[in-house]
Amino acid sequence: MAAGDPISYLTLQAGTEVLSSDGERLGVVEHVLSDDATSIFDGIVIDTGMGPGGHRFVDAPEVAEMRADAVILTLAAADAQHLPSPGRNPAVMEHHGAEDTESPLRGKLRRAWEMISGKDPK
């Protein structure tokens, strides 16, 4: 597992290794997605290195830890196989009930609060 120091999404570098929750290497960070207007982390695009179409979108709640040497996801390797391809509007991965009726800004603010308060967003 990753042993590097915790980092912010603001310092996360392309090429950083991405690991599943069970320690399997999934790929590397292609780029970080954030809302510049609100300075909220939105997710990452990873390169799985499996040829064309190997890019996958990882939504912010699926990122458990960001460290200097690796990003660790909340997903097991088997579940990570179902990550969507990135697009202008990646597919919804889960149904969360009330959150589905939130405005995009309110949802991002809720997720940010859950991340900084240590509350599990699942």
C-alpha positions as CSV (number, residue, x, y, z in Angstrom):
1,M,0.0,0.0,0.0
2,A,1.0,3.6,-0.4
3,A,3.2,5.0,2.3
4,G,3.7,8.6,1.1
5,D,2.6,11.7,2.8
6,P,-1.1,12.8,2.4
7,I,-1.5,15.5,-0.3
8,S,-4.2,17.8,-1.7
9,Y,-5.8,17.4,-5.1
10,L,-4.1,20.7,-5.9
11,T,-0.7,19.0,-5.8
12,L,-1.7,15.6,-7.2
13,Q,0.5,15.0,-10.3
14,A,-0.3,13.2,-13.6
15,G,1.4,9.8,-13.6
16,T,0.8,9.1,-9.9
17,E,-0.1,5.5,-9.4
18,V,-3.8,4.6,-8.7
19,L,-4.6,1.6,-6.4
20,S,-7.8,-0.2,-5.6
21,S,-8.9,-0.5,-1.9
22,D,-7.5,-4.1,-2.0
23,G,-4.1,-2.9,-3.2
24,E,-4.2,-3.7,-6.9
25,R,-2.6,-1.3,-9.3
26,L,-5.3,0.1,-11.6
27,G,-3.4,2.7,-13.6
28,V,-2.0,6.2,-13.2
29,V,-3.6,9.7,-12.8
30,E,-4.2,11.3,-16.2
31,H,-5.6,14.5,-14.8
32,V,-7.4,16.0,-11.9
33,L,-10.9,17.4,-12.2
34,S,-12.0,20.3,-10.0
35,D,-14.5,23.2,-10.2
36,D,-12.2,26.3,-10.3
37,A,-15.1,28.6,-9.4
38,T,-15.7,26.8,-6.1
39,S,-12.2,25.2,-5.6
40,I,-13.8,21.8,-5.0
41,F,-12.3,18.5,-6.0
42,D,-14.6,16.7,-8.5
43,G,-12.6,13.5,-9.3
44,I,-9.8,12.2,-11.4
45,V,-9.3,10.6,-14.8
46,I,-7.1,7.6,-14.8
47,D,-5.2,5.9,-17.6
48,T,-5.6,2.1,-17.1
49,G,-2.9,1.5,-19.8
50,M,-5.1,-1.0,-21.7
51,G,-4.8,0.7,-25.1
52,P,-7.4,2.9,-26.7
53,G,-10.4,3.6,-24.4
54,G,-8.2,3.0,-21.3
55,H,-9.2,6.2,-19.6
56,R,-11.7,6.0,-16.7
57,F,-13.5,8.6,-14.6
58,V,-13.2,8.3,-10.8
59,D,-15.7,10.5,-8.9
60,A,-14.5,12.3,-5.8
61,P,-16.4,10.0,-3.3
62,E,-14.5,7.0,-4.7
63,V,-11.1,8.5,-3.8
64,A,-10.2,7.3,-0.3
65,E,-6.8,8.8,0.0
66,M,-4.3,11.0,-2.0
67,R,-0.7,10.5,-1.1
68,A,2.5,11.6,-2.7
69,D,3.2,8.2,-4.1
70,A,-0.4,6.9,-4.9
71,V,-4.1,7.5,-5.0
72,I,-6.1,4.9,-3.1
73,L,-9.7,4.3,-4.2
74,T,-12.6,3.1,-2.0
75,L,-13.4,0.5,-4.7
76,A,-12.0,-3.0,-4.9
77,A,-10.3,-4.0,-8.1
78,A,-13.3,-6.0,-9.3
79,D,-15.6,-3.0,-8.8
80,A,-13.2,-0.6,-10.5
81,Q,-13.6,-2.5,-13.7
82,H,-17.0,-0.7,-14.0
83,L,-15.7,2.8,-13.8
84,P,-17.2,4.9,-16.7
85,S,-15.2,6.4,-19.5
86,P,-14.7,10.2,-19.0
87,G,-16.9,12.5,-20.9
88,R,-18.5,15.9,-20.6
89,N,-20.9,14.5,-18.1
90,P,-19.8,11.1,-16.7
91,A,-22.5,8.6,-15.8
92,V,-24.0,8.5,-12.4
93,M,-22.4,5.6,-10.5
94,E,-24.9,5.3,-7.7
95,H,-28.2,6.4,-6.6
96,H,-28.0,8.3,-3.3
97,G,-31.6,9.3,-2.8
98,A,-31.9,13.0,-1.7
99,E,-28.6,13.9,-3.2
100,D,-30.0,13.2,-6.7
101,T,-32.3,16.3,-6.3
102,E,-29.5,18.6,-5.1
103,S,-28.1,21.4,-7.3
104,P,-24.6,20.6,-8.6
105,L,-23.1,23.3,-6.3
106,R,-24.9,22.0,-3.2
107,G,-23.8,18.5,-4.0
108,K,-20.2,19.5,-4.3
109,L,-20.3,21.5,-1.1
110,R,-21.9,18.5,0.7
111,R,-19.3,16.1,-0.6
112,A,-16.5,18.6,0.3
113,W,-17.9,18.9,3.9
114,E,-18.1,15.1,4.2
115,M,-14.5,14.8,3.0
116,I,-13.1,17.3,5.4
117,S,-15.2,16.2,8.4
118,G,-14.3,12.6,7.9
119,K,-17.9,11.5,7.4
120,D,-18.2,8.5,5.1
121,P,-20.1,9.8,2.0
122,K,-21.5,6.3,1.2
